[in-house]
Every structure is written in structure tokens, then in C-alpha cells.
Amino acid sequence: MRRGGSNTYRHGIHPAENKSETNGIPIRQFPFAPLLIIPLVQHIGNPSKPVVHEGQEVERGELLAEADGYLSVPVHAPASGKIRRIGRVPSISGNMVDGIYLETSHSSAQEIAEGIPVDPEKSTAEEILAAIQNAGIVGLGGAAFPTHAKLKIPDAKQCRTLIINGIECEPYLTTDHRVMLEQASDIYRGIRYLIKATGALDVVIGIEGNKLDAAEHLKRSIPGDLPVRIQVVPVKYPQGSEKMLITSLLGVEVPSGGLPIDVGVVVVNVATTAEIGRLLPFGRGIQERVVTITGPGIRKKGNYLIPIGTPLEFVLQELGEPDKIGQVYMGGPMMGVAVSDPNISIVKGTSGILVDTNSEPGVDREFPCIKCSWCVDACPIFLNPSKLGKLARNEQYELMANSYNLMDCFECGSCSFVCPSNIPLVQYFRIAKKAVRKSKAKVTGNA
């Protein structure tokens, strides 16, 4: 392994960016919905446990549910109002999950409740990690992994480099772009907390070449006492993936099955970093996030600061083209998930809402593999998607995992994108990975 950035990585693709309609529009505040639907499963780990009761009046930012274990985070009130019901709510997965229905108070000034401020200079690493967990912060790039757990450095490891991920390679999405342009002070304040929490010796903010205005703005704003540098890399998908970004910036390859900390690196999304810098100085919990709302079915495209729990249906009523709304995706077109229930709500991991029109859909028919190897040439981690696809169709999931590194796939969708036979490879891989995890859970007794 080597250091000293290669400035790119091998393979990958170049889909149409489609960012110009929103990347120049400042972040706007989204209105409060009359009823907020707040899932208690907004992160990887155990659902949060409610600490409120039905009929209770709550203030914006007040604790609604506490963390249930280390791999869990609390949930805070996105608005002042009354708890109408605690029960089951719809989720993007298609399953009903535990949640809270909060009726918004329109007579309230919606001031945010504050807690105990955290000073990065006076706090220990453990105190900062606890504060990040107490704020309910998860990865805002889409993974929703609890940030405090990601930042905890194992005893045998050392974080030499902290990478702030400002790549945002997913088409249509411009959330991180606007955050970098408008929240530079929050980003650098967040970096102070992250350095203290991880012990990082230097910091690199990685930005793709289609965001040069953000790169220049952040470069001009670097505080003199922070070991930060800005590095611009060529535009390529899926460069926002941690492993790809580490290779581009540092020239280091994370080993198969490994984590960034195995090569002395921690990667944090730029919006997550800004949220840390925005919340911890006031001891607040996360109640809202910036979301890109765009696509042919949206009439008021842009980036909006939206309360967590805002129903998708309310968003579409406010911004959509009523007679043109077709398929809706949470996230972008490459890694996003198609929505089947308009009653699901904005959660912490929602980075974008992409709305297509109800025009005639394209050809969805799957054809036989023609052995063109385009998927092999596109895969950024050098898997063989064609072979994996054949094994998946035959439900040979264990063979896929044990002999063909299935679990290294991070579902970027590059293989499906380039396939001339329209084979939904990434969907096959998701099914296969779910089956492998279920099988392992049964063996370990965690099913």
C-alpha cells in the first residue's frame, strides 16, 4: 500500500450528472407538516426507545426516544407539538416499524431546545463521542451508520488521516455542494470535534472537479490552526464510496473485507461534519437535515432544510407537479430506493428525493447475458458481476460470498447501469447478501 494520492481509481462510470438545476440554488427552509411521522429506526442498530407518552406536549429538539445500546442513537422532536400516537409507521423498507406521530403546533415559535454545550478543547475524546451519540447523529450521506461508533478507534489502531467526504458523485444530488458553500464555519467547527475524537494528524477534504466553487470557498475559509487541505479529484462515479475515495486521495487500497481504519483512515461525510459543528456547541439533537428535491416531476426544485418525519406525501403536495408525478426515489438514481408508499417520511439518512414523471416507461425486459464484460470493466472493486449474477439466479449465495467476494459489493449500481441486456445485477446482489446475512445470523443464534 502506498500514500500520496493517485487522484483517481481504476474502473467506474460517468453517468449524466443532472445537477445544474439545483446546485446554484441556496438552501431553503421547508414548512412544517401538520403531522410528522417519526420512525424510531433511522439508523443501523436497535430502534430507539420512546421516553414520551401519547398526549404529551413536547418542544422542538426535546428527546423523544433514547438510544437502546451502543449501536443506537436517540430521536429528538423535529417540531414543538403534541404526541398523538406511538405505534407502527411505514418505512422505506416496506415494513412497518416503531414510530411516533407528532402533531405540529402552529402557534409555537418553534425555538430549538438546548442542552449541555460541548467544548472541543476541554472535552475528552470519549465525551465528544458520547455527545455525538446523544445528538442522534448518523451518517447523512445515506448509510445512517451511528457516527459515534464509526469514530471510535480500536485500541490496536491509529487514525492518521481524517477524510471529509465532499464528493457527492450520485447524479441529481447537490446537498453536500450547498452545505460546503453555505456552512463552511460549521464544517470547520465539526472538524475540530472530529480531530479530538479520532486523534487524526491531518485532514483532507475531498471534492470532485464539478464543485470548484465549493473547493475554492472552503480553501479560503481554512482556519490557520487546523491541519486541513483541500484536494480536488476528477469526476467519476462511485468516487464517493469510502474505499474509492481513499484510493483517489491517498493512493491506498483498503483490503478486501477491511475497513478504512485498517489503513489508518476515517472517512466522514461533509454534511455529517457540518451537523456535528452545528449541534454540539449548543448541546442540541438533530431535528432536520438538508435534502435535494428534484426531477421532472418537481416544479420547485432545490435543496431544502426539512424537519425529520416530514411525510413524503406532504413534500409532493408542496413541490410536485400534481398531474405528472410518476416513480419516486429516496436518494439518487444509482443507489436510491423506489418508493411504493407516499406515507413514508424523511429520515436522517434521506439525502435526496427524485421524482420522475408518469410518462411511458422504458423497456424493462431482461435479456440474456451476452458476455460483453462491460460490468466487469465498470466494477470499481474488481468483482465479476456477470458471474455473480448467474450464481444469484441459481441461488448459490454461499458460493457467491465465499468464492467471489459478494460481501465486498457496496451496491453502487455501476454494473446494472452499463449492462446492455438490462439485467438488474445490483438487485440480485442485494437479495443474495440479505440471504447470506440471514444464514449467518441463524448460525450465530442472532436470527
Secondary structure, DSSP 4 states (H G I P E B T S, - for coil): ---S--SS-SS-B------TTTTTSPPEEPPPPSEEEEES--SSSSPPEE---TT-EE-TT-EEEE--STT---EE-SSSEEEEEEEEEE-TTSSEEEEEEEEE-TTS--PPP------TTTS-HHHHHHHHHHTT-B-TTTT--BHHHHH---TT----EEEEEE---STT--HHHHHHHH-HHHHHHHHHHHHHHH--SEEEEEEEGGGHHHHHHHHHH--TTS-EEEEEE---BTTTSHHHHHHHHH---PPTT--GGGGTEEEEEHHHHHHHHHHGGGT----EEEEEEESTTBSS-EEEEEETT-BHHHHHHHHB-TTTEEEEEES-TTT-EE---TT-B--TT--EEEEEESSPP------------HHHHH-TT---HHHHHHHHHTT-HHHHHHHS-GGG-----HHHHH-TT---HHHHHHHHHHHHHHHHHHHHT--
